[in-house]
Amino acid sequence: TSEEIADMQQKMKGRMTKLLKDEKLIPKELAFIGRSMNYLRGINKLFDIPVNRLKMMAEGALRVSESERVTCMEDLELWEQCGRNHEAYLQQRKALRLDT
């Protein structure tokens, strides 16, 4: 019934208000993802095109994540090769043009 739905909405609103009171509990990335999802929903609604843009965004994020992980591993190997010497590490990064 509509009363039950209203009651459920009130309970959910209360839970969300409680959660949102402490911003430290919410990762900043989550806000970015939520905003991005809302943009994509708006685009889908505006153009009325049945494209799963959320899936496309997730796949793109995964590709970037994988490439950054590889870069991070290469960076870690370079750090180890430089004997964990910060100055030598920075010089090597500059020589290899890893700093952009």
C-alpha positions as YAML, in Angstrom:
chain: A
units: angstrom
residues:
- id: 1
  name: THR
  ca: [0.00, 0.00, 0.00]
- id: 2
  name: SER
  ca: [1.01, 3.62, -0.28]
- id: 3
  name: GLU
  ca: [1.32, 3.89, 3.53]
- id: 4
  name: GLU
  ca: [3.85, 1.05, 3.61]
- id: 5
  name: ILE
  ca: [5.82, 2.61, 0.78]
- id: 6
  name: ALA
  ca: [5.85, 5.98, 2.56]
- id: 7
  name: ASP
  ca: [6.99, 4.26, 5.77]
- id: 8
  name: MET
  ca: [9.80, 2.45, 3.93]
- id: 9
  name: GLN
  ca: [10.90, 5.71, 2.31]
- id: 10
  name: GLN
  ca: [10.99, 7.44, 5.69]
- id: 11
  name: LYS
  ca: [13.09, 4.64, 7.19]
- id: 12
  name: MET
  ca: [15.51, 4.76, 4.25]
- id: 13
  name: LYS
  ca: [15.75, 8.53, 4.50]
- id: 14
  name: GLY
  ca: [16.56, 8.21, 8.20]
- id: 15
  name: ARG
  ca: [19.29, 5.64, 7.51]
- id: 16
  name: MET
  ca: [20.83, 7.76, 4.76]
- id: 17
  name: THR
  ca: [20.76, 10.88, 6.95]
- id: 18
  name: LYS
  ca: [22.53, 8.94, 9.71]
- id: 19
  name: LEU
  ca: [25.15, 7.65, 7.26]
- id: 20
  name: LEU
  ca: [25.75, 11.03, 5.64]
- id: 21
  name: LYS
  ca: [26.26, 12.83, 8.97]
- id: 22
  name: ASP
  ca: [29.81, 11.49, 9.22]
- id: 23
  name: GLU
  ca: [31.54, 12.29, 5.93]
- id: 24
  name: LYS
  ca: [34.64, 10.36, 6.98]
- id: 25
  name: LEU
  ca: [32.73, 7.11, 6.61]
- id: 26
  name: ILE
  ca: [32.08, 7.71, 2.92]
- id: 27
  name: PRO
  ca: [34.98, 7.35, 0.47]
- id: 28
  name: LYS
  ca: [35.37, 10.39, -1.79]
- id: 29
  name: GLU
  ca: [35.50, 8.06, -4.79]
- id: 30
  name: LEU
  ca: [31.98, 6.88, -4.01]
- id: 31
  name: ALA
  ca: [30.60, 10.40, -4.42]
- id: 32
  name: PHE
  ca: [32.40, 10.70, -7.76]
- id: 33
  name: ILE
  ca: [31.00, 7.39, -8.96]
- id: 34
  name: GLY
  ca: [27.49, 8.32, -7.87]
- id: 35
  name: ARG
  ca: [27.70, 11.65, -9.67]
- id: 36
  name: SER
  ca: [29.04, 9.96, -12.80]
- id: 37
  name: MET
  ca: [26.22, 7.42, -12.73]
- id: 38
  name: ASN
  ca: [23.66, 10.21, -12.45]
- id: 39
  name: TYR
  ca: [25.21, 11.97, -15.46]
- id: 40
  name: LEU
  ca: [25.02, 8.76, -17.46]
- id: 41
  name: ARG
  ca: [21.39, 8.18, -16.47]
- id: 42
  name: GLY
  ca: [20.60, 11.72, -17.57]
- id: 43
  name: ILE
  ca: [22.31, 11.18, -20.93]
- id: 44
  name: ASN
  ca: [20.41, 7.94, -21.45]
- id: 45
  name: LYS
  ca: [17.13, 9.67, -20.63]
- id: 46
  name: LEU
  ca: [17.89, 12.73, -22.77]
- id: 47
  name: PHE
  ca: [18.80, 10.77, -25.89]
- id: 48
  name: ASP
  ca: [16.50, 7.84, -25.19]
- id: 49
  name: ILE
  ca: [19.16, 5.43, -26.40]
- id: 50
  name: PRO
  ca: [19.27, 1.92, -24.88]
- id: 51
  name: VAL
  ca: [23.05, 1.89, -24.43]
- id: 52
  name: ASN
  ca: [24.44, 0.52, -21.19]
- id: 53
  name: ARG
  ca: [26.72, 3.45, -20.48]
- id: 54
  name: LEU
  ca: [27.21, 2.36, -16.88]
- id: 55
  name: LYS
  ca: [28.72, -0.90, -18.13]
- id: 56
  name: MET
  ca: [30.89, 1.03, -20.59]
- id: 57
  name: MET
  ca: [32.09, 3.32, -17.78]
- id: 58
  name: ALA
  ca: [32.87, 0.35, -15.53]
- id: 59
  name: GLU
  ca: [34.81, -1.42, -18.30]
- id: 60
  name: GLY
  ca: [36.79, 1.76, -19.02]
- id: 61
  name: ALA
  ca: [37.57, 2.19, -15.33]
- id: 62
  name: LEU
  ca: [38.76, -1.40, -15.16]
- id: 63
  name: ARG
  ca: [41.07, -0.90, -18.17]
- id: 64
  name: VAL
  ca: [42.58, 2.22, -16.58]
- id: 65
  name: SER
  ca: [42.89, 0.47, -13.25]
- id: 66
  name: GLU
  ca: [44.77, -2.42, -14.84]
- id: 67
  name: SER
  ca: [47.14, -0.11, -16.73]
- id: 68
  name: GLU
  ca: [47.82, 1.94, -13.59]
- id: 69
  name: ARG
  ca: [48.50, -1.25, -11.65]
- id: 70
  name: VAL
  ca: [51.09, -2.25, -14.24]
- id: 71
  name: THR
  ca: [52.67, 1.21, -14.07]
- id: 72
  name: CYS
  ca: [52.66, 1.04, -10.31]
- id: 73
  name: MET
  ca: [54.39, -2.36, -10.38]
- id: 74
  name: GLU
  ca: [57.02, -1.04, -12.80]
- id: 75
  name: ASP
  ca: [57.49, 1.94, -10.50]
- id: 76
  name: LEU
  ca: [57.94, -0.37, -7.52]
- id: 77
  name: GLU
  ca: [60.52, -2.42, -9.40]
- id: 78
  name: LEU
  ca: [62.39, 0.78, -10.27]
- id: 79
  name: TRP
  ca: [62.33, 1.80, -6.60]
- id: 80
  name: GLU
  ca: [63.81, -1.57, -5.65]
- id: 81
  name: GLN
  ca: [66.47, -1.31, -8.40]
- id: 82
  name: CYS
  ca: [67.54, 2.08, -7.05]
- id: 83
  name: GLY
  ca: [68.13, 0.53, -3.67]
- id: 84
  name: ARG
  ca: [65.27, 2.57, -2.24]
- id: 85
  name: ASN
  ca: [67.39, 5.69, -2.64]
- id: 86
  name: HIS
  ca: [64.92, 8.50, -3.26]
- id: 87
  name: GLU
  ca: [67.31, 10.73, -5.25]
- id: 88
  name: ALA
  ca: [68.46, 7.88, -7.51]
- id: 89
  name: TYR
  ca: [64.85, 6.83, -7.97]
- id: 90
  name: LEU
  ca: [63.79, 10.34, -9.03]
- id: 91
  name: GLN
  ca: [66.72, 10.59, -11.47]
- id: 92
  name: GLN
  ca: [65.81, 7.23, -13.01]
- id: 93
  name: ARG
  ca: [62.15, 8.22, -13.35]
- id: 94
  name: LYS
  ca: [63.20, 11.43, -15.07]
- id: 95
  name: ALA
  ca: [65.57, 9.53, -17.37]
- id: 96
  name: LEU
  ca: [62.83, 7.06, -18.28]
- id: 97
  name: ARG
  ca: [60.34, 9.94, -18.65]
- id: 98
  name: LEU
  ca: [57.90, 8.39, -16.17]
- id: 99
  name: ASP
  ca: [57.29, 11.84, -14.69]
- id: 100
  name: THR
  ca: [54.89, 13.71, -16.89]
...
